[in-house]
Amino acid sequence: MYKLIAIDIDDTLINDDKEVTPATQTALEEAVSAGVVVTLATGRAYASAQAIARQTGLNVPIITYQGALVKNLLDEKVLYERYVPQDAVHKLFTYCVEHNLHLQTYIDDKLYAREDNQKIKDYTDLNKTPYYIEPDWEKLVPQKTPKMLIIDDPAFLDELAPILRELLGDSVHITKSKPQFLEIMHHEGTKGIALEFLANHFGCDLSETMAMGDSWNDHEMLEAAGLGVAMANAIPALKEIADFITLSNNEDGVKYAIDKFILNKVN
């Protein structure tokens, strides 16, 4: 029996219309009624993720910023947090300014960028979050941030990632949440480490956890969980490491996996 389920939001829990369907909502409620802890594990900021969590009636800690922040929904108590190391923040800002790259940073759960452009407009349309512009980027550098994000062409980001890994070193974790989003966190800011933290918090073994996702930023979580579930719409690399491939996010794939492994409704 699985005691803890961690579910990614975008392209996993929500469909392409950005909705949790009534069928999936019912499955979540039935899992909770069966005594299972259901949580979200997302790259989104807490402010964005908590709105979806509350809509679905969840009242537990949720994993946000790729695992850099675990925060309780009931009293908003921070249970786990890791900030991007200060040296890495400064190096990354400097590099992005010199190479004219679009870099976003999160401070006190608010999104900041150096300039107002189409990239940040599209991003905030997607996540329904406000944003703030600070042209004097050196004001942002000393502020604690759980996540920094570069938006650019997917192929370019694939070339940039190893360059940044060499520049920033082992102190950071670099991953992609979508092909055009390259995200930089503390090296202990992964969904896998956050899942391990929550399993300990709820007194269950990792073998009793289940994780669902669609993108490469979910791979640590799927590998850590007792059961790693990839969506049918997941990237091929994630499907390769998954224990099970469920239906797509537009076919209530989360519901199908809960019905199969928690509620025993399907064979």
TAVENRA-V943756 format. One record per backbone hydrogen bond with DSSP energy under -1.0 kcal/mol. NH is the residue of the N-H (numbers start at 1). CO is the residue of the C=O. E is the energy in kcal/mol with one decimal. If there is no record, write none. Layout:
# TAVENRA-V943756
NH,CO,E ; NH,CO,E
This chain:
# TAVENRA-V943756
3,208,-2.8 ; 4,208,-1.5 ; 5,37,-3.0 ; 6,210,-2.8 ; 7,39,-2.1 ; 8,212,-2.3 ; 12,9,-1.7 ; 13,8,-1.1 ; 14,9,-2.2 ; 15,19,-2.4 ; 18,15,-2.2 ; 25,21,-2.7 ; 26,22,-2.3 ; 27,23,-1.8 ; 28,24,-2.3 ; 29,25,-2.2 ; 30,26,-2.4 ; 31,27,-2.2 ; 32,28,-2.2 ; 33,29,-2.4 ; 34,30,-1.4 ; 35,32,-1.8 ; 36,31,-2.2 ; 37,3,-3.0 ; 39,5,-3.0 ; 41,7,-2.3 ; 42,63,-2.6 ; 49,45,-2.7 ; 50,46,-3.2 ; 53,49,-2.5 ; 54,50,-2.7 ; 55,51,-1.7 ; 56,52,-1.8 ; 57,54,-1.3 ; 58,53,-2.2 ; 62,71,-2.5 ; 63,40,-3.0 ; 64,69,-3.1 ; 65,44,-2.8 ; 66,42,-2.1 ; 67,64,-2.2 ; 68,65,-1.4 ; 69,64,-1.7 ; 70,80,-2.9 ; 71,62,-1.9 ; 72,77,-2.9 ; 79,70,-2.8 ; 80,70,-1.7 ; 82,68,-2.4 ; 84,145,-3.1 ; 89,85,-2.2 ; 90,86,-2.2 ; 91,87,-2.2 ; 92,88,-2.6 ; 93,89,-2.5 ; 94,90,-2.4 ; 95,91,-2.5 ; 96,92,-2.6 ; 97,93,-2.4 ; 98,94,-2.5 ; 99,95,-2.0 ; 101,96,-2.8 ; 104,149,-2.8 ; 105,112,-2.4 ; 106,147,-1.2 ; 107,110,-2.5 ; 110,107,-1.6 ; 112,105,-3.1 ; 113,132,-1.8 ; 121,117,-1.8 ; 122,118,-2.9 ; 123,119,-2.1 ; 124,120,-2.4 ; 125,121,-1.9 ; 126,122,-1.7 ; 127,123,-2.0 ; 128,124,-1.5 ; 132,111,-2.5 ; 134,113,-2.7 ; 137,135,-1.7 ; 139,136,-2.1 ; 140,137,-1.3 ; 141,137,-1.2 ; 143,140,-1.3 ; 148,184,-2.2 ; 149,104,-2.5 ; 150,182,-3.0 ; 151,102,-1.4 ; 152,180,-1.7 ; 157,153,-2.4 ; 158,154,-1.9 ; 159,155,-1.3 ; 160,156,-2.1 ; 161,157,-2.4 ; 164,160,-2.5 ; 165,161,-2.3 ; 166,162,-1.8 ; 167,163,-2.2 ; 168,164,-3.1 ; 169,165,-1.9 ; 172,169,-1.1 ; 173,185,-2.7 ; 175,183,-2.3 ; 181,178,-2.0 ; 182,150,-2.7 ; 183,175,-3.4 ; 184,148,-3.2 ; 185,173,-2.8 ; 187,171,-2.1 ; 189,186,-2.6 ; 194,190,-2.2 ; 195,191,-2.2 ; 196,192,-2.0 ; 197,193,-2.3 ; 198,194,-2.5 ; 199,195,-2.5 ; 200,196,-2.1 ; 201,197,-2.4 ; 202,198,-2.3 ; 204,199,-2.9 ; 208,205,-2.0 ; 209,206,-1.7 ; 210,4,-2.5 ; 211,227,-2.5 ; 212,6,-2.3 ; 213,229,-1.9 ; 217,176,-1.1 ; 218,215,-2.0 ; 219,216,-1.7 ; 222,218,-2.4 ; 223,219,-2.4 ; 224,220,-1.9 ; 225,221,-2.1 ; 226,206,-1.4 ; 227,209,-1.6 ; 229,211,-3.4 ; 230,244,-2.6 ; 231,213,-1.9 ; 234,231,-1.8 ; 235,214,-2.4 ; 239,235,-1.8 ; 240,236,-1.9 ; 243,228,-2.4 ; 244,228,-1.6 ; 246,230,-2.4 ; 251,248,-1.5 ; 253,248,-1.9 ; 256,252,-2.3 ; 257,253,-2.1 ; 258,254,-2.3 ; 259,255,-3.1 ; 260,256,-2.1 ; 261,257,-2.8 ; 262,258,-2.1 ; 263,258,-2.5 ; 265,259,-3.3
